[in-house]
Amino acid sequence: RKQGSQSSMLSEGNPFNRSADSLGGGAGASNPFDANYSWDVTPEDKKRFDVIFQSLHPVGGVASGDAVKGILVESKVPFEQLGKIWQLADAERKGGLDFEEFCVAMYLVNEVVEG
């Protein structure tokens, strides 16, 4: 892999790098991307997400971006929103998600889907 600028490397790590800066939709307490929104990943959610995460065959505790992308795309959430979700979940910008990051991504996708 070629060495490039940090910004190009960051976009390469996001499998939804197309227009990932915009979510669309309104702001407010019902928007999971709003600073005042309360994220509460329950133990039940984590159990459910763990089954999915393990099905992605994580290596070294990290599921690949391509594997996670396949799961997230099934949600039918628009790519722009999935891009923002990926940015929030892949805080270390490694291009894949560990279990805790996967839980964040799945939680946010579920919040978007459930409205």
C-alpha positions in Angstrom: 0.0 0.0 0.0 1.3 3.4 -0.9 2.0 6.0 1.7 -0.2 9.0 1.3 -1.5 12.0 3.1 -3.3 11.3 6.4 -6.7 12.5 4.9 -6.5 10.1 2.0 -5.5 7.3 4.3 -8.5 8.1 6.6 -10.9 8.0 3.6 -9.4 4.7 2.4 -10.2 3.2 5.8 -13.8 4.1 5.6 -15.7 1.7 3.3 -18.4 4.3 3.0 -16.0 7.2 2.1 -18.4 8.8 -0.4 -19.8 12.0 1.1 -19.3 10.8 4.7 -19.5 14.3 6.1 -23.3 14.8 5.8 -26.0 12.9 7.5 -29.1 14.7 6.3 -32.2 14.7 8.4 -32.9 17.1 11.3 -31.0 17.7 14.5 -32.4 17.2 18.0 -32.9 14.7 20.7 -34.4 12.1 18.3 -31.2 12.2 16.1 -28.6 9.7 17.3 -25.9 11.9 15.9 -26.9 14.9 18.1 -24.7 15.7 21.0 -27.6 15.5 23.4 -28.7 12.1 22.3 -28.2 9.3 24.9 -26.5 6.2 23.5 -27.4 3.1 25.6 -26.1 -0.2 24.2 -27.8 -2.7 26.5 -26.3 -6.1 27.5 -29.0 -7.7 25.4 -27.9 -5.6 22.3 -24.3 -6.7 23.0 -25.2 -10.4 23.1 -27.1 -10.0 19.8 -24.3 -8.0 18.2 -21.7 -10.5 19.4 -23.3 -13.3 17.4 -23.1 -11.1 14.3 -19.6 -10.0 15.0 -18.3 -13.5 15.4 -19.9 -14.5 12.1 -17.6 -12.0 10.5 -14.6 -14.0 11.5 -12.6 -11.2 13.2 -8.8 -11.5 13.1 -7.0 -10.4 16.2 -10.3 -9.1 17.5 -11.0 -6.9 14.5 -13.6 -7.5 11.8 -12.5 -6.2 8.3 -14.1 -3.1 6.8 -15.4 -5.2 3.9 -17.1 -7.7 6.2 -18.7 -5.1 8.4 -19.8 -3.1 5.3 -21.7 -6.1 4.1 -23.7 -6.2 7.3 -24.3 -2.5 7.5 -25.5 -2.2 3.9 -28.2 -4.8 4.6 -29.8 -2.2 6.8 -30.7 -0.1 3.7 -29.5 3.0 5.6 -28.2 5.5 3.0 -24.4 5.4 2.3 -24.0 9.0 3.5 -25.3 8.0 6.9 -23.3 4.8 6.9 -20.2 6.8 6.2 -20.8 9.0 9.3 -21.6 5.9 11.4 -18.3 4.4 10.3 -16.4 7.6 11.2 -17.9 7.5 14.7 -17.3 3.8 15.2 -13.8 3.5 13.7 -12.4 6.0 16.1 -8.8 4.7 15.6 -9.2 4.8 11.8 -7.8 1.3 11.3 -10.3 0.3 8.6 -11.9 -2.4 10.6 -13.9 -2.6 13.8 -13.3 -4.3 17.1 -16.3 -5.6 19.1 -16.9 -2.4 21.0 -16.7 -0.3 17.8 -19.0 -2.8 16.0 -21.5 -2.4 18.8 -21.5 1.4 18.3 -22.0 1.0 14.6 -24.8 -1.5 15.0 -26.5 0.6 17.7 -26.4 3.7 15.5 -27.7 1.8 12.4 -30.6 0.4 14.5 -31.4 3.9 15.8 -31.5 5.3 12.2 -33.6 2.4 11.0 -36.1 2.6 13.9 -36.3 6.4 13.5 
